[in-house]
Structure formats: structure tokens, C-alpha cells
């Protein structure tokens, strides 16, 4: 199997990559949005804002219940 980043032979330790460097490059691409899973769902900014607000409220409530 070849490394999906540089096409070198993969190494069992980093499979499917050939090295930690290529594995980190791939992770970076996922984290910065270079890779994306397509969706047919339309983006609704109001729905996203509501979900973020609810998540924030839940997080704040949880932090009040836990001792520091």
C-alpha cells in the first residue's frame, strides 16, 4: 500500500502513511477544512446559531455543577 500523501511505501507503525510527517499533514488537512464530507443538507445560519447557543448554555450549566 502506498502513502496517500507522498505515494511512498506505507509503514505499519503509521499505516496507511509512510511516516509521522505524512500522518500529520493529513490530520492538518482535516483540521483546516481541506477535506470535507459532502452533504445535501442546506446550511441554515439561524439553526446553527441556535444550536451553538444551546450548547454554550449546557456547557455553562455543567461547569457550575462541578467543583473546581
C-alpha positions as a Markdown table, in Angstrom:
| # | Residue | x | y | z |
|---|---|---|---|---|
| 1 | Unk | 0.0 | 0.0 | 0.0 |
| 2 | Unk | 1.3 | 3.4 | -0.8 |
| 3 | Unk | 1.1 | 6.5 | 1.3 |
| 4 | Unk | -1.9 | 8.7 | 0.3 |
| 5 | Unk | 0.2 | 11.9 | 0.8 |
| 6 | Unk | 3.6 | 11.2 | -0.9 |
| 7 | Unk | 3.0 | 7.8 | -2.5 |
| 8 | Unk | 6.0 | 6.2 | -0.8 |
| 9 | Unk | 5.6 | 2.7 | 0.7 |
| 10 | Unk | 3.5 | 2.8 | 3.9 |
| 11 | Unk | 5.0 | 1.7 | 7.2 |
| 12 | Unk | 3.0 | -0.5 | 9.6 |
| 13 | Unk | 3.5 | 2.0 | 12.5 |
| 14 | Unk | 1.9 | 4.9 | 10.6 |
| 15 | Unk | -0.3 | 2.9 | 8.2 |
| 16 | Unk | -1.7 | 4.0 | 5.8 |
| 17 | Unk | 1.1 | 6.6 | 5.8 |
| 18 | Unk | 4.8 | 6.2 | 5.4 |
| 19 | Unk | 5.8 | 8.5 | 8.3 |
| 20 | Unk | 4.5 | 10.7 | 11.2 |
| 21 | Unk | 5.1 | 13.7 | 8.9 |
| 22 | Unk | 2.6 | 12.5 | 6.3 |
| 23 | Unk | 0.1 | 11.5 | 9.0 |
| 24 | Unk | 0.4 | 15.0 | 10.5 |
| 25 | Unk | -0.1 | 16.5 | 7.0 |
| 26 | Unk | -3.3 | 14.5 | 6.6 |
| 27 | Unk | -4.5 | 15.5 | 10.0 |
| 28 | Unk | -3.8 | 19.1 | 9.3 |
| 29 | Unk | -5.8 | 18.9 | 6.1 |
| 30 | Unk | -8.8 | 17.6 | 8.0 |
| 31 | Unk | -8.5 | 20.2 | 10.7 |
| 32 | Unk | -8.3 | 23.2 | 8.3 |
| 33 | Unk | -11.2 | 22.0 | 6.2 |
| 34 | Unk | -9.3 | 20.9 | 3.1 |
| 35 | Unk | -11.1 | 17.7 | 3.3 |
| 36 | Unk | -14.9 | 17.8 | 3.7 |
| 37 | Unk | -17.6 | 15.2 | 3.7 |
| 38 | Unk | -20.3 | 16.4 | 1.2 |
| 39 | Unk | -23.8 | 17.0 | 2.5 |
| 40 | Unk | -27.0 | 17.6 | 0.7 |
| 41 | Unk | -28.4 | 19.5 | 3.7 |
| 42 | Unk | -28.7 | 23.2 | 3.2 |
| 43 | Unk | -26.8 | 25.4 | 5.6 |
| 44 | Unk | -29.2 | 27.5 | 7.8 |
| 45 | Unk | -27.3 | 30.1 | 9.8 |
| 46 | Unk | -30.1 | 30.6 | 12.3 |
| 47 | Unk | -30.3 | 26.9 | 13.1 |
| 48 | Unk | -26.5 | 26.8 | 13.6 |
| 49 | Unk | -26.6 | 29.9 | 15.9 |
| 50 | Unk | -29.4 | 28.3 | 17.9 |
| 51 | Unk | -27.5 | 25.1 | 18.3 |
| 52 | Unk | -24.3 | 26.9 | 19.4 |
| 53 | Unk | -26.3 | 28.9 | 21.9 |
| 54 | Unk | -27.9 | 25.8 | 23.4 |
| 55 | Unk | -24.5 | 24.0 | 23.6 |
| 56 | Unk | -23.0 | 27.0 | 25.3 |
| 57 | Unk | -25.8 | 27.2 | 27.9 |
| 58 | Unk | -25.4 | 23.4 | 28.6 |
| 59 | Unk | -21.6 | 23.8 | 29.0 |
| 60 | Unk | -22.1 | 26.8 | 31.4 |
| 61 | Unk | -24.6 | 24.9 | 33.5 |
| 62 | Unk | -22.3 | 21.8 | 33.7 |
| 63 | Unk | -19.4 | 23.9 | 34.8 |
| 64 | Unk | -21.4 | 25.4 | 37.7 |
| 65 | Unk | -22.3 | 22.0 | 39.0 |
| 66 | Unk | -18.7 | 20.7 | 39.1 |
| 67 | Unk | -16.3 | 21.7 | 41.8 |
| 68 | Unk | -13.1 | 23.2 | 40.6 |
